Amino acid sequence: MQITLTIPEYLEQQLLETTGKLNLPIETLILQSLGQLFEEDKDAPSKEDIFNSLLIALMEVEDGKVHPIAELWDSINV
């Protein structure tokens, strides 16, 4: 499976500079960074749970089941 991310040009430049300094492919840097985020929190969902959530989200987008961000904020209880 392939996941495509669209990021702003300035962020891509920062990532490319960092990967150049570390001599890593950009994909590896992104995956390592995501892994570190979830390793720090022992209560965080597993990588499999995250992957499954992403798959569900992508399928919903493909099916046209998208909602304005304002609806998301309305559903969050602060």
Secondary structure, DSSP 8 states (H G I E B T S, - for coil): --------HHHHHHHHHHHHHHT--HHHHHHHHHHHHHHS-TTS--HHHHHHHHHHHHHHHHTT----HHHHHHH---
